[in-house]
Amino acid sequence: MSAAESMEFEASGRKGPWTQEGRTPKIAIIGAGMSGIAAVVKLRKAGYTDLTVFEKADRVGGTWRDNSYPGLSCDVPSYWYSFRFAPNPNWSHRFSYGPEIQAYMEDTAERFGVSKITHFNSAVTSLTYEAPQWRLVTQAGDTSFFDIIITATGILHQPVLPDTPGQSSFEGNAFHSARWDHSVDLTGKRVGVIGTGSTAAQIVGDIAGRVGKLSVFQRTAQWMVPLQQKTYSERWKRFLGWFPFVQTFLYHFYYQAMTRGIGGAVLGDQKSLKRIADLCVRNLFRNVPEGNLRDRLTPTYQAACKRLVLCSSFYPAICRETSELVTEGIDHISPEGVVTKDGRTHKLDVLVYATGFDPTAFILPTRVTGEGGVDLEKFWDGVPRAHRAMSVPGFPNFWMLEGPTGPIGNLSLITISEYQVDYMIDCFNHMKHHRAEAMTPSREAFDTYNQAIREAVPHTIWATGGCNSWYLDKNGLPNLYPWLPSQFRREMKRPIFSEYRLS
């Protein structure tokens, strides 16, 4: 590099390889949700302290910030849905409600100094690899350079609306469940909810008793497991505060219970599948006495083929005299409400789209450009894949938390993220030891890993259960980790460095 080029290089804010300059790497973390918070805390503890977080919203929390709909709760037990470095003895319920989880995220971010290094209202629009660093550009046009990029954007953060004609013509209030309009009072109103997944079930269970008329538009029936909710007493909370090892025990207890039960079922363990199916059927028959309604609420696919819905309030809510389950397909939206294919107009004052998210987005729509000008969106082409759910060949020093083909479903994504951060730290230490400028998975390792996934997923319940879920990519294959969560945990503990290319 000439003297002039060197001056221009320094003026731009760029630096040479951190491993060769003997400095701490500059790391950008995109997203201040649960995985972003985990990344900051664990990286700092490992000695990686030059961290900057970019968050598109005005506060931390991720999905628990974006979703604030009535009835919102977590389907993972509270003591497991907690950071290992920040146990919370004050959870009020076995399955926590949304506002309490959001408060926990905000409190943890403050306690560990995450908020201080976060640029809020700073959506990242582009990432470009300019060896040995990444050029990061925000929506405001600010540009900076980083040695390592970690995306912590989550899986489901881009709301999706159905492609239904006439949506803009509706004269009432309409919004997506992830953009809940709290200024709208539902009391006595005619409310329509499109969807019957976990979100819709929670909303319906919460609002059915106060609306005037509730119309639930169902495309696919869901298997539902009763939510074994429990309220924790103040005495119990004090006990956990005095004896924190008990909460550690509970963390591992729920981890084992959930991963063994559901983990085995989705991989075809017949005993586990039968136990879940029997639980779902009993729940349906006990709570829906009317035969015709029960028939329409009975799925035609196997239990656990879709993400199980843990909810005890939906069935009683849909059985109310003021509630109606609509199974006729939607033709279009009119100014008055929803028109189904039988020509009937369902007049509404409020329409809620509980229609989910784009499961293929991940870091997108941020434009990510790797080596040789390769565009990540084009590389994925609607079928997002990664090596061990975290990295992609041709995109050096680019890491993803909760990336494609990772373990999701009825599991604690906090736990998954913590495992992944530990794995990344091992990789950063490996780079430092070898004074490497860049680290990226080899194309051979990437292809071998994803071929193994393609061979394994057809044997899972997601592929054999007869359902069409958001787990499936455009090729019809589940975009999931097809082995036991315990295997993922072992993989995260011991990176196989021969799978990576150092330069």
N, C-alpha and C positions, 0 to 999 in steps of 0.2 A: 504494500500500500504506500503510495507516494505521500509526501508531507501535506500536499493540498487535500488529497483524499482523506488523510487522517484528520485534518482540521474539520472538514465537512462532516466526517463520521461523528466526531465528538460533538459538534454543534447541533447535530440532529437529536442528541440525547442517547444515541446508541453506544453500546459498549462491546468489548470482545467477550469471548467465552468466560463465564463466571468461574468455571472450574480451573481455568488456566490463569485467571487474574487473581485468584485467591480471595474472592469476595463472596458474600452471601448472595444467592441468586435473587433477582427481582421477580416476584411471582404475582401474577394477576389472577384473582379468583372472581369468576363471573357468577353472581347470584349470592344473596345473603339470606337464603333459606336455611333449612336444617343442615344440609350437606356443606354449604358455605361456612356456616358457623363452626361445624366440626373440623373443617379443613384449617381454618385459622388457628384454632386452639391447639390442635395436634401438631401442626407444622411449627408453631412457635416453641412448643415443648421440645421438639426435635432439633431446635436451633436454627430453623429457617424463619427469620424474623422480618425480612424486607417484603412485606405483604401489602397488597392493595386490593380492596374489594370493590367491584362495580355492581350496583344494584339499580334496576330500571325503575323501581318504585320509591316511595318516600320513607320506607321503614323496612326492617327485617321481617322475616317470617315465612316468605315463600307462599306455599299453598295455603297455610293457615292465616296468612294475611289476605290473600286474594279471595278465599272462600269464607263467607260470613253468613251463609243462608240459615234459616231457622232449622233447628234440630241437628246441626252439624256436630258429629262426634267421630272419634277415631275407632277403627275396628281392630286395633292392636292394643293389648293391655298396657296401661300407663307405665307400669314399672319397667316394661321392656321398651316402650316407646320413649326412652330417655337417653340422654348422653351418658356414657359411662363416667365421664369426667365431671358430670353435674347431676348427680342423683337428686331427686326431688321427693322428700318425704311428705310433702303437702298435697299430693294429688287428691282430689276430692272424690273421684270415682275410679272404679276398675278400668272403665273405658272413658277416657277424658273427653270433654266437650271442647269444641273449637276455640272459644275465647280463652279457656284456661291454657290450652297448648300454645296459643299465640302469646299469651302473657309469659309463659315459660321461655319461649324463644327470645322474646325481647329482654327478659331478665338475664338469660344466659349471655346474650350478646353484650349487654352492659357490663356484667360481672367480669367477662374475659376480654373486654376492650375491643370487641369486634366492630361496634358502631363507630368508634373513633377513627378507624382506618377505612371506612366505607364511604364511597362516593354515591350518594343517593340521587335519584332522578337522573341516572347516568346509564342509559341503555347503550350497550356495545353494538355498533352497527357492522364493524368489519374487523377481521383479524387476518393479517398477512405475514407469512413467514419470510423474513429477510435475514438469512443466516448471519450470525448465530442467534438472532432475537426475533421476537414477534412485534409487529407494528399493530397497536390497538387504537381504534378510532371510535369515539363515542358519538351519540346522536347530536351532541352539541358541536361536534367537529374537533374536539380536543384529541390530540395524538400523543401517544407515549409508547415506550418500548419496554418489553419484558423478556426475561430469559425463559420463563415457563408460564404456560397458560393452563389454568384449571377451570373447567366449566362446571358450575354447580347450579345449573338452571332447572334441574328436576326433569321429570318425565312428562307430566301432564300440566302444562302451563299455558298452552294456546287454546282458548275455548273454541269449540266448533258449533256452528249453527247448521241445522239441516237445510238442504237445498230445496226448500218448499216455496212454491210461487206465492206471491202476495204478502210476504212478511211485512213489508214497509207500509202496507195499506191498513194494518190493524190500528184501530182508533183508541184502544185502551193502553195500559202500561205493559210493556214487554221487555224482558231482560233475561240474560243467561244466568244460571245459578251461581257462576263464579263472579258475576258482576251484580250482585243483589242490590236492588234499589230499596234502601231502608226508609225512604221517604213515603213509600206507598203503604198505606194501611190496608191490610187484607180483611179486616173485620167486616163480615157480612157481604163480602164481594163474591162474584162468580169468578173462580180461579181455575185456570187450566194448567196442567203440568205435563209437558211432553217428555216422556222417558220413564223408565221404571228401574234404573240401576240403583246403586247404593245411595247416590246423592238424592235422587227422586224419592226413594223410600224414606229417607230421613226427613225430607221436606214435607211429604204427604203426612207422615206420622205426627209431625209437629203442628201443621196448620189446619188439619181437617176439622178440629173442634171449634174453630173460630171463624171460618169462612162461611158464606151463605150457601154456596154450591161449589163442589170440587169435581172437576173432570180430569181424569188421569188417562192420558193417551199412551197405550201400551203397544209397542211393536213386538217385543219378545218378553215372555214371562221369565221371572227370575226365581232361582232357588234361594230360599232365605233361611238362615239359621238364627234362632232367637239370641238376642244379645243378653248375655248373663251379666247384667249391670249390677253394680254394688256401690253403695255410698260408704265412704270411709269416715269413721268417727274422729273427733279431735284427739281422743285418747290414743287411737291407733297411730295418728300422725306424730304425736309426741313420742310414742314408743319407737317409731322408725328413726326419729331424730336422735334419740338416745343410743340406739343400736343400729348404726348404718349398715352393718354386715347383713342384717335381715333383708334390707332392700336389695343388696347384691345377690343374695340367695333368690329372691323373688324375680329379679332380672333373668337369671339363668333358668329358673323354673319355667317361666312363661316362654322363654326362648325354646327350651326343649319341647314343651307341650305343643306350641304352635308349629314348629318346624317338623316335628315328627308326625303330627296328625295330618296337617294339610300338605306338608312336603311329601309324605309318602303317598297320599291320595292322588295328587296330580301326576305322580310318576307310575300310577297303575297298581298300587297296593290295594288288593281287592277288599281286605278287611277294613282298611281306612275309608275306602270309597263307600262301602256299604254302611258303615257307621255314620258318615256324613249324610248319605242319601236318606237313611232312616230318620235321622234328626230333622232333615228338611221336610220330609213327608208328614211326620208327626206334627211339626209346627204348623203346616198348612191345614191339616185336618182339624186340629184343635182350635184354630182361630178363624177359620172360614167355614161356617156350618152350611151355607147355601150351596147346593150342588153345582148349579150352572156357573156361578161366580168362581167356585173352586176349580172347576174344569178349565176356565179361561186363565186362571192363575197358575195352572200346572204346566211347567216347561216340558218340551218334547225332547230335551237333551239331558245328558247325565249331569248330576250334581258335580260341582268343582270344575266343569268345562269352562265356565266363565268365572270371574272373580266372585267368590261367595259374598252374598249380602248378609251382613250381621245386623239385624234390625228386628225389634219386637213390636214396634208401633205401627208398621205399615198395614198388616192384615186387619187389625181392629179399625184402623182409620178408613180403609177402603170398604169396610162392611157397614159404615154409617149410612143412614138414610139420605144424607146430604152429599154422599160421594157416589161417583159413577166411574166404572172402569170401561173405557172405550177401546175396543180392540179392532174396530174397523179402521183401515188405513186412512191417513190424512191425504186429502186431495189438494187443498190449498188453504191459505189464510185469507180471510175476508175482513173488511172493516169491523164486522160484528164479532168475529171469533174464528173458530176452526171449522172448516167444512170437510167432512169425511167423504170417502168414496161412495157411500150410499146416498149422498146428496144432502145429508142432514147438516144443519148449521148449529154448532155448539156455541151459544152466545156467552161471551166472556167480558169481564172487566180487566182482568190481569192474565197475562200469559207468561209462564216460566219455561224457559228452555233448559231442561236438565239433560242436555244432549252430549255431555262429555267434552273431551279434548282431543287434540291431534297427537296421537302416540308416536308419530314419526319425527316430531320436531326436534326434541333435545335442544341443542344450541341454536338451531335455526329459528328465526330467519336471519340471524347474524351471518354475514358472508365470511366464510373461513377459507383461506387460500393457502395451500401448503407448498411443498417443493415443486418446482417446475410449473407453477401457476395452476395446480390441480385444485378444483373447487370441491369442497366437501359435499355440498348438496348434489352435485352431479356424480360424484364418486359413489354416494349412497343410492341415488336414483330411486328414491321411494322405498328402499329396503335398507334401513340403517343397520350397520353391523360394526362391531369393534372387536379388538383383541382383548379377551378377558373383560369385556364390557367397559374398557377404559381408554384404549388408544387405537390409532389408525395408521397403517403404513403410509409414508409420504407426508406425515404431519408431525415433524419432530418436536419434542418437548411440549406436546399438546395432550392433555389428560382430561378425562371426563369422569365425574362422579355420577352414579346412576345412569350410565350410558347404555347403549343398545346391548341386548342379550344379557342383561343383568338379572339377578333374582328380584322379582317384585311380587305383586299379588298380596295375599294376606300375611305379610311379613313386615318387620320394622325396618323401614328404609334408613332410619338413623343408624342402626347397627350395620347395615350393608355399607353405608357411607364411611363409617369409622374403619371398617376393614379395608376399604379401598384407599383411604388416606394413608393408613399404615403401609400398604403395598407401595404407594407412590413414594413415601419417604425412603423405603428400602431402595427404590430405583434411583432417587436423587443421590443417596449415599453411594450407590454403585457408580453413578456418573462422576461424582467427586473423586472417588478412589482412583478411577481410570483417567481423570482429567479430560473427560469427553466433552466435546462441544455440543453434541446432540444425541438423543436417544429416541429410537422409534422401533416399533415392532417390525420384524422382517415380513415381507409379503408371504413367504412360505409359512411362517408361524401363524399369521393371520388366516391364511387359507385353510391350513390344517385344523385350526381351532374351530372355525366356522363350518367346515365340512363335518366335523364331529358333532356340532350342534344340529346340522341339517339331518344327520343320520339318527340322532337321538330324539328329536322333537316328534316325529311321527308316532312314537310309542307312548307319548304323554297323553293325559286326558284332554289337554287343550286341542289336540289334533284328532283324537278318536271319539270324543264325547258328543259329536254331532251339533256343535254350536258354532255361531259366527260371532267372535268377540273382538274387542279392540286389541287383543294380543296379536292378532294375525296381521302380517304385512301384506303388501299388494300381491305377493305370490301365493298367499294362502298359508304361509308357515308362521307358527307362533314365534314372535320376536322375544324369546325368553330363555332363561337359563334352564336346561332340561335335566339337571341333576339335583341331588339333594343339597339343601343349604349348608349342611355340614361339609360337603365337598368344596363348596365355594369358600368356606371359611379356611379350610386347609390350603387351598390354592393361594389365598391372599396372604397367608403367613410365610410362604416360601416362593418368591418370584423365581422363575426359571430364566436367568439372564441370557441364556443361549437363544432365547426367542427374540431377542432385541438386537438391533444394529447400533453400534456406537460409532461416532465419527468425530 
